[in-house]
């Protein structure tokens, strides 16, 4: 079968090798999924690539990895296919180059948005408010009215949801995940929540060398659940504001604050752990040309978490104005770049897990 | 450490590591010398996937019991009784324990792999395959304090009577001499040394492919036999299967094997059939075809089948040769088109068939009236496109090696046991396998005799 990129051509070659061997089928979902087929479309390979969690076990277990002449490197090849698939399915098409220049986009976005927030704060009230808002009862709303904040972030959020939905729809169609039922989604949610396939078949994933450890999974849990807690904090605050009429600022022991503090801690510890794991990781296990996207995603999460925590700790000092601008700049940049960076990996992996659950179910029924 | 080691292990595969771990756990200083560089360490263990051990009940990964008696019956069947029964019984008895012991060394099992259901009851499959198993053994050995040196090949031995004194080791930097109080030879077969194979097979060996490591050239086996250790087996006995003729000369591994003999016919370069393709089911027929092809002119043969069978067997690395007619297929294979057409015509005309096709057991679909009938799974080859795989003998490992007793001790030419020399794995497989093979038994030989050799060497040194 012909394929559209060198990475897909190589992935197709490897699937023929692996399907003839199958020694790795107990390690994760990728190999059992591969065994269901003998020829692979681009969509099938993108599905397998997004099903791969890059634990690295098969690289060390394979008797044919380089320097063997068969040169089998499944995690590295699938990482390349996966990273390229994010761009392939992105909407609108004009935004696709952003993936390869994601780091630059993030840095520019952060500078511009932070500067705009500072300018906005200064323009909206008197210039001194930037340094004195911490003495105002309304706190951040003295710098930026609640409705203005809702308008800016609501619009960014809506755009992000639209773009991500369009991308996911394209991925979903191309990888052929129709007829997934609620059972499949329950299985996928379970596997995504636990990172079932990031454990090398039980002994832990591989990072710096051929000794397994499980730390990457732990750092990912900090990051992912930190992110969810921050999202929950914002959602709860929205309910407080609109349904209950309780307006910010909230004390540190309120629901939104506690969720936000816990989430912020996760978003600081997790990305730092993942960044340090990434630094020591064997380069052959990853994609080339997407370093900015991978590191940038972690840095923007880290910055969001760290500035959020700093606002909680230093919100009553003169630093409030500057920190708020930086935090809002980070969040806004994050929202706007979410459809064009590493964030989509979570969604596509979830969809791949759902299709995999369906495929296994159908395969069992067919038997 | 430097100076004199308690236990010197030559080799770096399953047998060597089991020996090293057992001796180290008994408190001895252990040096492992592996000829290959780190990536290629472990000889043929890298290419293995399972081990055959006796067990009385089903387990999480084994579908049912496989008693020692049944194991023994299987061994006697595949070797045609050509085995040292005392040794074989001892090995099978000790294989019961091996399932647990090897897991304690970090090896993990899984249910049988897709496409290998016939072994799900008897054989324990390594999660992640043989290299994963090997990596686990190395991690354990090194954690326990076993020292491992790569690119260190034992090429000469100093033996004083029945007693090992020192080894000459060839490294990229030159030769060194290493003394030890005991030696465990676990350095594999000699199958990568084509000249040695020719001593048994003649010029035919030039057309053999070596399925595993290019490093197993038997230098230590030769040195031991030259220095008074008793040889077992002859140079023609080995594990040989028919593999894809397009495979690399060395190290093509499992992905070049073809398991489609039952789905068609096998012809030689004269486009003539030469053996009953329906004689027996998978595990047995798999291990006879290497020798059968070795007996054919130019040591090449072709498995020919038609369209409905293409996806009935495990896929392999190279695609089959494909054509819309038998004559065209013959042309692509450089066979005589008339002869191949006639062979298939005669075969088709002789098919009786009529029973439900079932490749998992002899189904009685046979031909009648041919010089060589196909006695099961015979179906007419009639639906285009037609396919063929060229095959050659693929040597897994040789059986000629050193004789051992039931304590894994080498036996000297005069029949007396060596004092401090032990052997495990392929280098002594010929003690158990006079001929033939059963899937996973090479790993049983390696693990059981390896562990035993390690324990015995440790006890001797104490």
Interface residues (C-beta under 8 A of the other chain):
Chain A: X16 X17 X19 X20 X21 X22 X23 X24 X25 X26 X27 X32 X35 X38 X57 X58 X60 X61 X62 X63 X64 X65 X67 X68 X69 X70 X201 X202 X203 X210 X211
Chain B: X39 X46 X47 X49 X108 X110 X111 X113 X114 X115 X125 X126 X127 X128 X129 X130 X131 X132 X135 X139 X248 X251 X253 X254 X255 X311 X314 X315 X316 X317
